[in-house]
Amino acid sequence: MPELVRDWPHILQRVLREIRPADGRADCYVAEVDLSEEELRALNLFEASARHEHVSFADPETAEGRLAYLNTPVGLGKARNGEGIARVRISFTDVHRMRPMDAQSGASSGR
């Protein structure tokens, strides 16, 4: 049975501008961001639905597709910018480049 892959929610696209590979760990991306109430709610719902499944997102520096596991977000307290309601650490592990769909289908059909 193929694994379900969850696409990163559109409402949280701006968060991806902050995400970067962790120092010394190319397979781990991390960001600390201020979130609005709506974004925090969306993140919590998405994390619950994507638990133990791959998440797809675009690398903000290269625009290449990535697959990863989303870790449970960590609350860091009050937002720093005064506009959000919370500061949150978002991290992905086992990050790897997505293969193009044609390469995946060719591999499975024996081409």
Buried (B, 14 or more C-beta within 10 A) or exposed (E): EEEEEBEBBEBBEEBBEBBEBBEEEEEBBBBBBBBBEEBBEBBBEBBEEBEEEBBEBBBBEEEEBBBBBBBEBEEBEEBEEEEBBBBBBBBBBEBEEBEEEEEEEEEEEEE
